[in-house]
Amino acid sequence: MAEALEGRAPFQVLVLPYRQIEGGLLYALFRRLDGAYWQGVAGGGEAGETPLQAARREVAEEAGLAGAFEFIELDAQATIPVVSVTGEFTWGPDALVIPEYTFGVQVDDPEFTLSSEHTEYGWFAIDAAMATVQWGSNRTALWELDHRVRRDRPVKHS
């Protein structure tokens, strides 16, 4: 397994796609095939990538979002036990946890092309999204993204 992970960088990314609808915001969550839980797009960095580059690659691979999307870098950050991510001590016995960097990305098209890592996706209002995700780090990132978008890009009501 270490051979397959040789190109991995010691960090994870979490990306939360969102869209603005009349009167509100919706957040896309994805159901993982391997755990049947819901989360944003998540994945590991590759050697030489920055967290933003990894975020762009992961949404292209897992949700079919490729192109010049505007990403919002969030302050929310978590650390994850390395064995929960790769199943082993990938970066040696002293690398016990790795950081997870978080991003939001606004999308206009509500349709995604899923990778084999997910069984489905759904669009959720903030309260439902917060109740649906499994991980506290996802809730923190959702809260921050929702606050930033509502503050910086007021939702239009007709």
N, C-alpha and C positions, 0 to 999 in steps of 0.2 A: 504494500500500500504506500510506503514512503516514496517509491519511484513515481507513482501517479501524482503525488502531491509535491514533487520536487519544485515545480514552478509556482507554488503558492506563496503569496506574501502573507506576513503575520498580521492580517486584519480582515475584518468582515465589513460589508456594507448592507444597509437597509434602505430601500427606496420606497417611498409612498406616493404612488400616482394619485392625483386628485383632479376633479373637474368642477367647474362652476355651473350650476343650473339655476334656473329662475328661483330666487329666494334662498339659495343655500349652496353648500359645498358637499360633494360626495367623495369618498375615499375608496380606492380599489384595494381589496384584500384578496389573497390567493391561498387556496387550500393545498397544503403540501401532500404529495402522494405518500411519502415515507412516514408521516406522522399524523396525517389527517387533521392537522391544526391549521388555523388561519394566521397569516402574517402578511407584511409587505413583501416586495421582491427582496430577496436576501441572497448573499453569496460572498465568496472569498475573493480577495484581491489576487492578482497574478503578479509574478516577479516583475518589477519595473513600473508597475501601474501606481498612479496616485489613487486615493479613494474616489475622487470624482470620475476618473477614467474607468475604474471598476464599476461604479454605479451605472454609468452609461452602457458599459458592456453587458452588465447583468440584466438591465431592463430590455435590451435588445434580444438577449438570449432567452430570457424567461417569459417576456410579455410581447415580444415582437415590436417593441418601440425603438426604432432606429431613426436617427436624424438629429436635427438641431433643436432639441427641446431645452427649455430653460429649467435648470435645476436650482433648487434652493438648498444651500448647505445649512443644516440645522446644528444647533449647539448640543442637542441631546446626544449623548454618547454613553455607551455601556461597555462593560468588559464581559467576555464570554470564556468559560473554561475551554481550553484548547481541545481537550478530549471530546467535548460536546460538539465541536465543529468538525474535526477531522478523524476522530476515533482513536487518536494516539498523540504522543508528544512530538508533533511534527517538527518543531523548531528546537528540540533538545529538552532536557529534563528541567531546565530553569525557566522556560517559557510556559508558564502555567495558564495565563489568561491572555487574550488578544482583544484589542479595541474593536468596537463596532461603530462605524461612522454612519450618520443618517442624512438623508436627503428627501426632499419633496420634488415632484415634477408634475407640472400642469399638462394635462392632455385634453384634447378637444373631442377625439373619437372615443366613444365608450367601449369599443371592441378591442380585444387583445388576441394575439395568437400565442397560446400557451405552449410552454416546453413540456417535456415528459415529467418534469419535477412537480407539476401541479395537476390536480384533477378538475378544478373549476376556479372561477373568480367571481366576485360580486362587488357591487357598488354599495357603500354604506354611508349613512349620515354619521356625524361624529360620535354621538352617544352609542349607536349600534356598533360602530367600528371599535370603540374603546371596550365594549362588552364582549366582542367577538375574538379579538386577538388573544393569543395565549401568553405572550411575554410582556412583562412590565416595561421593557425597553421600547417595545412597539407602542404601548400606551403613552409613554412619555414623548416619543417622537410625534405621534398623532396630535397630542395636545399642543405641542410647540408649533407644529405646522399649521394647525387650525388657527391658533392665535395669530401667527405671523401673517397668514393669508388674509384673515378678516381685518387685521389692522392695516396692512400695507396695500391690499387690493380689495376694497370694500365690495361686498356682495351686492349685486344690482337687483333691485326689486322693481317689478313693472306696475 
